């Protein structure tokens, strides 16, 4: 979807609002598709002294498999949009991740939303920030409660353990 910006390109102080829904179901992150439902984006583009600044937010339902406990999960996420729109990149070799080129007098919202969604995702997908993971001995999910594994004593104290046994 293209957002027309011809009204504000030559008018410092002017702004254009936008709201869109982008289907990112084809996006793969490891073995999962994190955006199974359309991603919602809204905000505005403002001409600030000749620089087109895009601000707003992206909201989505993130779906995946937890990297610590291997449980399937879904949770709501919101990512900020802060981007600069430029008529044409000045130097092709030095691309900035938050700078997006204009397509004539328009901005490609789908490309911007996709890029911002991917760049804001955590490198590890967790079902919740304080996920305890799995027991390294028995494999029980520690989010469901403690396991029955007996803690092994520190081998450095083996000599002291022998004294207690006597």
C-alpha positions as a LaTeX table, in Angstrom:
\begin{tabular}{lrrr}
\hline
Residue & $x$ (\AA) & $y$ (\AA) & $z$ (\AA) \\
\hline
Unk1 & 0.00 & 0.00 & 0.00 \\
Unk2 & 1.37 & 3.38 & $-1.00$ \\
Unk3 & 0.88 & 6.44 & 1.20 \\
Unk4 & 0.60 & 9.62 & $-0.89$ \\
Unk5 & 2.80 & 12.41 & 0.45 \\
Unk6 & 2.57 & 14.97 & $-2.37$ \\
Unk7 & 0.54 & 17.36 & $-0.16$ \\
Unk8 & 3.26 & 17.68 & 2.48 \\
Unk9 & 6.56 & 17.33 & 0.60 \\
Unk10 & 6.85 & 21.07 & $-0.06$ \\
Unk11 & 4.93 & 22.25 & 3.05 \\
Unk12 & 7.03 & 22.34 & 6.24 \\
Unk13 & 4.87 & 21.68 & 9.29 \\
Unk14 & 2.21 & 19.73 & 7.36 \\
Unk15 & 1.37 & 16.13 & 8.22 \\
Unk16 & $-0.53$ & 13.14 & 6.86 \\
Unk17 & $-2.05$ & 10.40 & 9.04 \\
Unk18 & $-2.15$ & 6.74 & 8.11 \\
Unk19 & $-3.65$ & 3.49 & 9.34 \\
Unk20 & $-3.13$ & 0.18 & 7.59 \\
Unk21 & $-3.26$ & $-3.56$ & 8.03 \\
Unk22 & $-0.41$ & $-5.60$ & 6.55 \\
Unk23 & $-0.43$ & $-9.37$ & 6.03 \\
Unk24 & 2.95 & $-10.74$ & 7.14 \\
Unk25 & 1.89 & $-14.40$ & 7.28 \\
Unk26 & 4.63 & $-15.28$ & 4.75 \\
Unk27 & 7.33 & $-14.05$ & 7.16 \\
Unk28 & 9.44 & $-16.91$ & 8.59 \\
Unk29 & 11.47 & $-16.64$ & 11.80 \\
Unk30 & 13.34 & $-19.90$ & 12.31 \\
Unk31 & 10.70 & $-22.60$ & 12.06 \\
Unk32 & 7.69 & $-20.45$ & 12.92 \\
Unk33 & 5.58 & $-17.73$ & 11.32 \\
Unk34 & 5.41 & $-15.01$ & 14.01 \\
Unk35 & 2.64 & $-12.92$ & 12.41 \\
Unk36 & $-0.22$ & $-15.27$ & 11.62 \\
Unk37 & $-2.77$ & $-12.45$ & 11.86 \\
Unk38 & $-2.55$ & $-9.11$ & 9.99 \\
Unk39 & $-0.30$ & $-6.51$ & 11.62 \\
Unk40 & $-1.93$ & $-3.14$ & 12.38 \\
Unk41 & 0.04 & 0.07 & 11.89 \\
Unk42 & $-1.01$ & 3.67 & 12.46 \\
Unk43 & 0.64 & 7.05 & 12.85 \\
Unk44 & 1.56 & 10.10 & 10.84 \\
Unk45 & 4.21 & 11.52 & 8.53 \\
Unk46 & 5.24 & 15.08 & 9.32 \\
Unk47 & 7.36 & 17.45 & 7.26 \\
Unk48 & 9.83 & 18.87 & 9.78 \\
Unk49 & 11.99 & 21.51 & 8.09 \\
Unk50 & 11.99 & 19.54 & 4.84 \\
Unk51 & 12.60 & 16.14 & 6.49 \\
Unk52 & 9.74 & 13.65 & 6.37 \\
Unk53 & 9.49 & 11.96 & 9.79 \\
Unk54 & 7.19 & 8.96 & 10.22 \\
Unk55 & 6.01 & 8.19 & 13.76 \\
Unk56 & 3.43 & 5.78 & 15.08 \\
Unk57 & 3.10 & 2.22 & 16.29 \\
Unk58 & 2.69 & $-1.33$ & 15.08 \\
Unk59 & 0.55 & $-3.79$ & 17.01 \\
Unk60 & 0.39 & $-7.51$ & 16.35 \\
Unk61 & $-0.26$ & $-10.89$ & 17.90 \\
Unk62 & 3.13 & $-12.62$ & 18.03 \\
Unk63 & 2.97 & $-16.41$ & 17.66 \\
Unk64 & 5.83 & $-18.84$ & 18.06 \\
Unk65 & 7.58 & $-21.53$ & 20.03 \\
Unk66 & 9.38 & $-20.45$ & 23.19 \\
Unk67 & 13.15 & $-20.82$ & 22.91 \\
Unk68 & 13.45 & $-21.79$ & 26.60 \\
Unk69 & 10.52 & $-24.10$ & 27.33 \\
Unk70 & 9.48 & $-25.17$ & 23.78 \\
Unk71 & 5.83 & $-24.29$ & 24.47 \\
Unk72 & 3.67 & $-22.75$ & 21.73 \\
Unk73 & 2.53 & $-19.23$ & 22.63 \\
Unk74 & 0.72 & $-16.14$ & 21.40 \\
Unk75 & 1.07 & $-12.67$ & 22.91 \\
Unk76 & 0.29 & $-9.12$ & 21.93 \\
Unk77 & 3.22 & $-6.86$ & 21.03 \\
Unk78 & 3.49 & $-3.17$ & 20.18 \\
Unk79 & 6.51 & $-1.70$ & 18.42 \\
Unk80 & 7.19 & 2.02 & 17.84 \\
Unk81 & 7.56 & 3.47 & 14.36 \\
Unk82 & 10.29 & 6.10 & 14.03 \\
Unk83 & 11.55 & 6.44 & 10.48 \\
Unk84 & 12.86 & 9.02 & 8.05 \\
Unk85 & 11.56 & 9.09 & 4.48 \\
Unk86 & 13.96 & 10.37 & 1.82 \\
Unk87 & 13.42 & 11.05 & $-1.90$ \\
Unk88 & 16.40 & 8.91 & $-2.91$ \\
Unk89 & 19.26 & 7.37 & $-0.92$ \\
Unk90 & 22.37 & 9.53 & $-1.16$ \\
Unk91 & 24.84 & 6.64 & $-0.84$ \\
Unk92 & 23.71 & 3.13 & $-1.74$ \\
Unk93 & 26.52 & 1.51 & 0.27 \\
Unk94 & 25.65 & 3.19 & 3.59 \\
Unk95 & 22.00 & 2.26 & 4.07 \\
Unk96 & 20.47 & 3.19 & 7.41 \\
Unk97 & 17.94 & 0.75 & 8.82 \\
Unk98 & 15.46 & 3.49 & 9.84 \\
Unk99 & 15.69 & 5.47 & 6.56 \\
Unk100 & 13.28 & 4.49 & 3.78 \\
Unk101 & 13.23 & 5.72 & 0.18 \\
Unk102 & 10.16 & 7.33 & $-1.34$ \\
Unk103 & 8.58 & 5.88 & $-4.45$ \\
Unk104 & 7.98 & 9.15 & $-6.31$ \\
Unk105 & 5.72 & 11.12 & $-3.94$ \\
Unk106 & 4.63 & 8.02 & $-1.99$ \\
Unk107 & 5.90 & 5.77 & 0.79 \\
Unk108 & 5.54 & 1.99 & 0.60 \\
Unk109 & 3.80 & 1.25 & 3.92 \\
Unk110 & 4.02 & $-2.53$ & 3.53 \\
Unk111 & 7.81 & $-2.42$ & 3.16 \\
Unk112 & 8.20 & $-0.02$ & 6.11 \\
Unk113 & 5.91 & $-2.04$ & 8.41 \\
Unk114 & 7.61 & $-5.33$ & 7.47 \\
Unk115 & 11.10 & $-3.92$ & 8.11 \\
Unk116 & 10.19 & $-2.29$ & 11.43 \\
Unk117 & 8.39 & $-5.44$ & 12.61 \\
Unk118 & 11.42 & $-7.64$ & 11.84 \\
Unk119 & 13.99 & $-5.22$ & 13.32 \\
Unk120 & 12.03 & $-4.90$ & 16.59 \\
Unk121 & 11.50 & $-8.63$ & 17.16 \\
Unk122 & 13.63 & $-10.17$ & 19.89 \\
Unk123 & 16.34 & $-12.55$ & 18.72 \\
Unk124 & 14.95 & $-15.14$ & 21.17 \\
Unk125 & 11.22 & $-15.75$ & 21.17 \\
Unk126 & 10.02 & $-16.23$ & 24.76 \\
Unk127 & 6.52 & $-17.10$ & 25.95 \\
Unk128 & 6.99 & $-14.56$ & 28.76 \\
Unk129 & 9.96 & $-12.46$ & 29.87 \\
Unk130 & 10.57 & $-14.54$ & 33.01 \\
Unk131 & 10.27 & $-17.98$ & 31.40 \\
Unk132 & 12.16 & $-20.50$ & 33.56 \\
Unk133 & 12.76 & $-23.03$ & 30.77 \\
Unk134 & 13.26 & $-26.78$ & 31.12 \\
Unk135 & 15.12 & $-28.79$ & 33.79 \\
Unk136 & 18.47 & $-29.83$ & 32.33 \\
Unk137 & 18.18 & $-33.29$ & 33.95 \\
Unk138 & 14.58 & $-34.46$ & 33.60 \\
Unk139 & 13.22 & $-32.01$ & 30.99 \\
Unk140 & 10.24 & $-30.81$ & 33.06 \\
Unk141 & 8.87 & $-27.38$ & 32.23 \\
Unk142 & 9.90 & $-25.29$ & 35.26 \\
Unk143 & 7.10 & $-22.78$ & 34.56 \\
Unk144 & 4.67 & $-25.48$ & 35.79 \\
Unk145 & 6.53 & $-25.87$ & 39.10 \\
Unk146 & 9.78 & $-27.29$ & 40.45 \\
Unk147 & 10.96 & $-30.72$ & 39.34 \\
Unk148 & 11.78 & $-33.66$ & 41.62 \\
Unk149 & 15.43 & $-33.86$ & 40.62 \\
Unk150 & 17.88 & $-33.99$ & 43.51 \\
Unk151 & 20.52 & $-31.33$ & 43.31 \\
Unk152 & 24.00 & $-32.82$ & 42.90 \\
Unk153 & 26.53 & $-31.70$ & 45.50 \\
Unk154 & 29.50 & $-29.62$ & 44.47 \\
Unk155 & 32.42 & $-32.05$ & 43.79 \\
Unk156 & 34.79 & $-29.70$ & 45.61 \\
Unk157 & 32.99 & $-30.58$ & 48.86 \\
Unk158 & 33.17 & $-34.38$ & 48.37 \\
Unk159 & 35.79 & $-34.72$ & 51.12 \\
Unk160 & 33.50 & $-32.92$ & 53.58 \\
Unk161 & 30.60 & $-35.16$ & 52.58 \\
Unk162 & 32.70 & $-38.22$ & 53.51 \\
Unk163 & 33.22 & $-36.75$ & 56.99 \\
Unk164 & 29.46 & $-36.32$ & 57.45 \\
Unk165 & 28.82 & $-39.93$ & 56.43 \\
Unk166 & 31.16 & $-41.25$ & 59.20 \\
\hline
\end{tabular}
